[in-house]
Amino acid sequence: MKSMKSMKRWMGSLTVLLVVGSPGCFTDVGQSKTVLAVVLDVSSQVTSSELATVVGGLNQLVQSQAGSASGSLQVILFKVAVTAQEVMGLTPVSPDQVAAIQSALNKVSILGGDANLADGLNLAEAALSKSTSGDRMILIVTKGRGVNPIHFTDAAQAIRGRGTAIGALPMGIGANQSSLQEVSAFNVPASAASASALADQVQSLLTAAGQRPSPNDLYFPQVADGGGWKTRFLLLNNTQTPVQGTLSFSRDDGSPMTVTLGATTGSQFSISVEARATAVLETAGTGPELQVGWAKGDVNSSLQGVAVFTLQGGDGKLVSSVGVQSSPLRARHSVAVEKVAASRRDVGIAVANPNGQDLTLTTQLLDSAGRSLGSQTIALKPLGHKAIFASNLFPSVTADVNGTLVVTGSLSFALTGLELDRDLLTSLPVF
């Protein structure tokens, strides 16, 4: 979790790259503490008033950074057959930039007559790589229609994995929020009706980005210890150098959760994994009562993690065992649901909020035809946790269900899915 000092760095010095073309144009982004690249959709579906709202809001944002010597506003635009002269009509661009902007526009591939936002993301990341220091964020402002969703989502996931935050804002009436939610690390708000409202939205995204967890962190949304349960962590280091960090445990309310690992009892433990090695840590499970929570691995480099849950009977014999991978952070997760009352088959989810602010989750149960069977809200405090079965989350749905559980958050969160069939647990893929 970033400290308040780190959060202030996000707000203290801002460079906005509202599109300047090819990566070669960004020869000197400078020493800005925060560099924001805006991928702005100006395809034919965008109206002039919608575009004016966005450009005006971004200009207001930069003007609010008047105390920053590095504050600037530049632009990369995506539109079929857009010209450098059109760019100059939207934002102040010196004449010597015209050729460079046109060169960048020529590099944008077009799919189905619309802008390819995947190209926009990749160009923005290349632009941000010119920054010599500071945090990086890409903001997508678009209608969200007519894009290749597979390329768009894949590009966003790869960029987020390399440490750049991605936020999204819908533009005007008819924007496709669902496609934007797939790529954004933050909740996608409604379209802004004015330039000042859009400036506020961007400011809120920057604040949330300043609080976002590190991309190297590991998230285990469920830990079970006591009452016959143990949780074993397998931490795999696939790199050529040792990895160090801490493994921290939290309860449902976000307070520290005390467990015993080996001979040590506490809520936070130092971990070290040698190059090309695997470390194994297991909770003692000696308490008579079951306690549940979640765990976060705060590490200095990339690790792969698996949590293995085991249940032993009173005679010490193994009753059930299942392993689940650490969870990625996303603002939307989906899990397949098969709930059969006759066999006591049910699906459970465990969610964890790694953020420094409250998290609101909206859960929706869909049947096999995609029709909604019900919706519920879950509120989590900072570092909070919740584990619940579908039958308890949707008690009014008494019929058997073969469908999908979709969970959407106001911030990115971690989620694990498990299927329980009598006493047997099965891990479920989360999408």
C-alpha positions in Angstrom: 0.0 0.0 0.0 1.4 3.4 -0.9 2.0 5.8 1.9 0.5 9.3 2.2 3.8 10.7 1.1 3.6 8.6 -2.1 0.0 9.8 -2.7 1.1 13.4 -2.4 3.7 12.7 -5.1 0.9 11.7 -7.4 -0.9 15.0 -6.9 2.1 17.3 -6.6 3.6 17.4 -10.1 1.6 16.4 -13.2 2.5 16.1 -16.9 -0.5 15.3 -19.1 0.4 13.9 -22.5 -2.9 14.5 -24.3 -1.6 13.0 -27.4 1.6 14.0 -29.1 2.2 11.3 -31.6 4.9 8.7 -32.1 7.1 7.5 -29.2 10.0 9.4 -30.8 8.2 12.7 -30.1 8.5 12.2 -26.3 12.2 12.9 -26.1 11.9 14.9 -22.8 9.0 14.1 -20.6 11.2 15.4 -17.8 11.3 14.8 -14.0 7.6 15.0 -13.4 6.4 13.1 -10.4 3.2 12.0 -12.2 2.9 11.4 -15.9 -0.6 10.9 -17.3 -1.0 9.9 -20.9 -4.5 10.4 -22.3 -5.7 8.3 -25.2 -8.6 10.4 -26.6 -11.1 9.0 -29.1 -12.0 11.4 -31.8 -13.6 8.9 -34.2 -16.7 9.8 -36.3 -19.0 8.6 -33.5 -17.8 11.4 -31.2 -19.6 14.7 -31.4 -17.9 18.1 -31.4 -19.6 19.1 -28.1 -18.4 15.8 -26.4 -14.9 16.4 -27.6 -15.0 20.0 -26.4 -16.0 18.8 -22.9 -13.1 16.4 -22.8 -10.5 18.9 -24.1 -11.8 21.6 -21.8 -11.7 19.4 -18.8 -8.1 18.3 -19.4 -7.1 21.9 -19.9 -8.7 22.7 -16.5 -6.8 19.8 -15.0 -3.5 21.1 -16.3 -4.3 24.7 -15.2 -4.9 23.4 -11.7 -1.3 22.2 -11.7 -0.1 25.8 -12.3 2.5 25.4 -9.5 4.2 22.6 -11.3 6.9 23.7 -13.6 6.5 20.4 -15.6 2.7 20.8 -16.1 1.9 20.5 -19.8 -0.9 19.4 -22.1 -0.2 17.6 -25.3 -2.4 15.3 -27.5 -2.5 11.9 -29.3 -5.7 11.6 -31.4 -7.3 8.5 -33.0 -9.6 9.0 -35.9 -10.0 7.7 -39.4 -8.0 9.9 -41.8 -7.4 12.6 -39.1 -5.0 15.3 -40.2 -2.3 17.2 -38.2 -4.2 20.4 -39.0 -7.3 19.0 -37.2 -5.1 18.3 -34.2 -3.9 21.8 -34.2 -7.4 23.1 -34.2 -8.1 21.2 -30.9 -5.1 22.1 -28.8 -2.2 24.5 -29.0 0.5 22.8 -31.0 3.6 24.6 -32.4 4.2 24.3 -36.1 7.3 22.2 -35.7 5.2 19.5 -34.2 2.8 19.0 -37.1 5.0 16.6 -39.0 5.7 14.5 -35.9 2.0 14.3 -35.0 1.1 13.3 -38.6 3.7 10.6 -38.5 2.2 9.2 -35.3 -1.3 9.3 -36.7 -0.1 7.3 -39.7 1.1 4.5 -37.3 -2.4 3.9 -35.9 -4.1 0.9 -37.5 -7.8 1.0 -38.1 -10.2 -2.0 -37.5 -13.7 -1.9 -38.8 -13.5 1.8 -39.6 -13.0 2.8 -36.0 -10.0 3.7 -33.8 -8.0 0.8 -32.5 -7.6 1.6 -28.8 -5.1 -1.2 -28.3 -2.7 0.8 -30.5 -3.5 3.9 -28.5 -2.6 2.1 -25.2 0.7 0.8 -26.7 1.7 4.3 -28.0 0.8 5.8 -24.7 2.9 3.3 -22.8 5.8 4.0 -25.1 5.4 7.7 -24.5 5.4 7.2 -20.7 8.6 5.2 -20.9 10.4 8.4 -21.7 9.7 9.7 -18.2 12.9 9.6 -16.2 11.0 9.3 -12.8 7.6 9.3 -11.2 4.4 7.3 -11.4 2.6 6.5 -14.7 -1.0 6.4 -15.6 -2.9 6.0 -18.9 -6.4 7.5 -19.2 -8.7 6.2 -21.9 -11.5 8.6 -22.9 -13.8 7.1 -25.5 -17.2 6.0 -26.6 -15.9 2.4 -26.1 -17.7 1.1 -29.2 -16.3 -0.4 -32.4 -13.0 -1.6 -30.8 -11.5 -5.1 -30.9 -12.3 -6.2 -27.4 -9.7 -9.0 -27.3 -6.8 -6.9 -28.4 -8.0 -4.0 -26.2 -8.2 -6.2 -23.1 -4.9 -8.1 -23.7 -3.0 -4.8 -24.3 -4.4 -3.3 -21.1 -3.6 -6.4 -18.9 0.0 -6.5 -20.3 0.5 -2.8 -19.6 -0.9 -3.0 -16.1 1.4 -5.9 -15.4 4.4 -3.7 -16.3 3.4 -1.2 -13.6 1.3 1.4 -15.4 -2.2 2.2 -14.0 -5.0 2.4 -16.5 -8.2 4.3 -15.9 -11.2 4.9 -18.2 -13.8 7.6 -18.7 -16.8 7.2 -21.0 -17.5 10.0 -23.5 -21.0 11.3 -23.9 -24.3 9.5 -24.5 -24.2 5.9 -25.6 -20.7 5.1 -24.3 -20.0 1.4 -23.7 -19.1 1.3 -20.0 -18.9 -2.5 -19.9 -16.0 -2.6 -22.4 -14.2 0.1 -20.5 -14.7 -1.7 -17.1 -12.8 -4.7 -18.6 -9.6 -2.7 -19.0 -9.8 -0.1 -16.2 -8.2 -0.7 -12.8 -10.7 1.7 -11.3 -14.5 2.1 -11.3 -15.8 3.7 -14.5 -18.0 6.7 -13.7 -20.8 8.0 -15.8 -20.1 10.4 -18.6 -19.2 13.9 -17.5 -21.7 16.6 -18.5 -19.2 19.5 -18.2 -15.5 20.2 -18.5 -15.2 20.9 -14.7 -17.0 17.5 -13.9 -14.5 15.7 -16.2 -11.6 17.4 -14.6 -12.9 16.3 -11.2 -13.3 12.7 -12.5 -9.7 12.6 -13.6 -8.5 14.1 -10.3 -10.4 11.3 -8.5 -8.8 8.6 -10.7 -5.3 10.1 -10.0 -6.0 10.0 -6.2 -7.1 6.3 -6.5 -4.1 5.5 -8.6 -1.8 7.0 -5.9 -3.3 4.5 -3.4 -3.1 1.5 -5.7 -1.1 -1.5 -4.6 2.2 -2.5 -6.2 2.0 -4.7 -9.3 4.4 -7.1 -7.7 2.1 -7.8 -4.7 0.5 -11.2 -4.3 -3.2 -11.5 -3.1 -4.7 -14.5 -1.5 -8.4 -13.6 -1.0 -9.1 -16.5 1.4 -7.2 -17.9 4.4 -8.7 -20.5 6.7 -7.0 -21.5 9.9 -8.2 -23.5 12.9 -11.1 -25.9 13.4 -9.3 -28.5 11.4 -8.4 -26.1 8.6 -4.9 -25.1 7.5 -3.7 -22.9 4.6 -0.3 -23.7 3.0 1.4 -21.1 0.7 3.6 -22.1 -2.1 5.7 -19.1 -3.3 7.6 -19.8 -6.6 10.4 -17.5 -7.7 11.0 -17.9 -11.5 13.6 -15.2 -11.6 17.4 -15.3 -11.5 17.6 -13.3 -8.2 16.3 -13.8 -4.7 13.0 -12.1 -3.7 12.3 -10.7 -0.3 9.2 -9.2 1.3 6.4 -9.7 3.8 3.3 -11.8 4.1 0.5 -10.0 6.0 -2.8 -11.4 7.2 -6.1 -9.4 7.7 -9.5 -10.2 9.2 -12.9 -9.4 7.7 -12.9 -5.9 9.3 -9.4 -5.1 8.0 -7.7 -5.6 11.4 -4.6 -7.8 11.7 -5.3 -11.5 11.8 -3.0 -13.6 14.0 -1.7 -16.9 12.8 1.2 -19.2 13.5 3.7 -20.0 10.7 6.3 -22.5 11.9 7.6 -21.3 15.3 6.4 -17.7 14.8 3.0 -16.2 15.8 1.9 -12.9 14.4 0.1 -11.1 11.6 3.1 -10.2 9.5 6.0 -12.4 8.5 9.2 -11.9 6.6 9.6 -14.0 3.5 12.6 -14.8 1.3 12.6 -17.0 -1.8 15.9 -17.9 -3.5 16.4 -17.7 -7.2 14.6 -20.4 -9.1 13.3 -21.8 -5.8 10.0 -22.3 -4.0 9.2 -21.4 -0.4 6.5 -23.2 1.6 4.7 -21.6 4.5 1.8 -23.2 6.4 -0.5 -22.0 9.1 -0.6 -24.2 12.2 -4.3 -24.7 12.3 -4.2 -25.5 16.0 -7.0 -23.3 17.2 -10.3 -25.0 18.0 -12.4 -22.4 16.1 -12.1 -21.6 12.5 -10.9 -18.0 11.6 -10.9 -16.7 8.1 -9.4 -13.7 6.4 -7.0 -13.0 3.6 -3.2 -12.5 3.0 -1.1 -10.1 1.0 2.5 -10.8 -0.2 4.3 -7.5 -0.4 7.5 -8.4 -2.4 10.3 -6.6 -4.2 10.0 -8.6 -7.4 7.7 -11.0 -9.2 6.5 -14.3 -7.5 4.0 -16.9 -8.4 1.7 -17.9 -5.5 -0.7 -20.8 -4.6 -2.7 -21.2 -1.5 -3.7 -24.8 -0.6 -6.6 -25.3 1.8 -6.7 -28.6 3.8 -9.4 -29.9 6.1 -8.6 -32.7 8.6 -11.2 -34.7 10.5 -11.1 -35.3 14.3 -9.1 -38.4 13.7 -6.4 -36.5 11.8 -7.3 -37.9 8.4 -7.5 -35.7 5.4 -11.0 -34.8 4.4 -10.5 -32.3 1.6 -7.7 -30.3 -0.1 -7.7 -27.8 -2.8 -5.2 -25.2 -4.2 -5.9 -21.9 -5.8 -3.6 -19.4 -7.5 -3.1 -15.9 -6.1 -5.7 -13.5 -7.5 -5.1 -10.6 -9.9 -6.5 -7.2 -9.0 -9.4 -6.2 -11.3 -12.5 -4.1 -10.9 -14.6 -6.9 -12.4 -14.5 -10.7 -11.8 -16.8 -13.4 -13.1 -17.2 -17.0 -11.8 -19.2 -19.9 -13.2 -22.0 -21.0 -10.8 -23.5 -24.4 -10.5 -25.8 -24.5 -7.5 -27.7 -27.8 -7.0 -29.7 -28.1 -3.8 -30.2 -32.0 -4.0 -26.4 -32.6 -3.9 -25.6 -29.6 -1.6 -23.4 -28.2 -4.4 -22.8 -24.5 -4.1 -20.3 -21.9 -5.2 -18.5 -19.6 -2.8 -16.5 -16.5 -3.4 -13.9 -14.8 -1.2 -13.1 -11.1 -1.9 -10.4 -8.9 -0.4 -10.0 -5.1 -0.5 -6.3 -4.2 -0.6 -7.0 -0.5 -1.0 -6.7 2.3 1.5 -10.3 3.3 1.1 -13.8 1.7 1.3 -14.8 -0.7 -1.5 -18.3 -1.2 -2.7 -19.0 -4.4 -4.6 -22.1 -5.1 -6.8 -22.8 -8.8 -7.3 -25.1 -10.1 -10.0 -26.3 -13.7 -10.4 -27.1 -14.6 -14.1 -28.8 -17.7 -15.4 -27.6 -19.8 -18.4 -29.3 -17.3 -20.8 -27.6 -14.3 -19.2 -30.8 -13.1 -17.4 -30.4 -11.5 -14.0 -31.7 -13.6 -11.1 -30.8 -11.0 -8.5 -28.3 -8.4 -7.4 -26.7 -7.7 -4.0 -24.2 -5.1 -2.6 -21.2 -5.9 -0.4 -19.3 -3.1 1.4 -15.7 -3.7 2.5 -13.6 -1.5 4.7 -9.9 -0.8 3.8 -8.1 -4.2 4.0 -11.5 -5.8 4.6 -12.6 -9.4 3.5 -15.7 -11.3 2.9 -16.3 -15.0 2.2 -19.9 -16.1 1.2 -21.7 -18.8 -0.7 -24.1 -18.0 -3.6 -27.0 -19.6 -1.7 -26.4 -17.2 1.2 -25.8 -14.2 -1.0 -29.0 -14.8 -2.9 -31.3 -16.6 -0.5 -34.4 -15.8 -2.5 -33.1 -17.9 -5.5 -34.1 -21.3 -4.4 -34.1 -23.1 -7.7 -31.0 -24.8 -9.1 -28.7 -22.4 -11.0 -26.3 -23.0 -13.9 -25.0 -19.6 -14.7 -22.5 -16.9 -13.8 -21.7 -14.7 -10.8 -20.4 -11.3 -11.8 -18.8 -9.0 -9.2 -18.0 -5.4 -10.0 -16.1 -3.1 -7.7 -15.7 0.7 -7.2 -12.0 -0.1 -7.0 -9.9 -3.0 -8.1 -10.0 -6.0 -5.7 -9.0 -9.7 -5.4 -11.4 -12.6 -5.7 -11.2 -16.4 -5.3 -13.9 -18.9 -6.4 -14.5 -22.3 -4.9 -17.2 -25.0 -5.5 -18.3 -27.1 -2.5 -19.9 -30.5 -3.1 -20.7 -31.9 0.3 -17.2 -31.9 1.9 -15.2 -31.7 -1.3 -13.8 -28.4 -2.5 -12.9 -27.6 -6.1 -11.1 -24.4 -7.3 -12.9 -22.4 -10.0 -11.3 -20.2 -12.7 -12.1 -16.6 -12.3 -12.4 -14.4 -15.3 
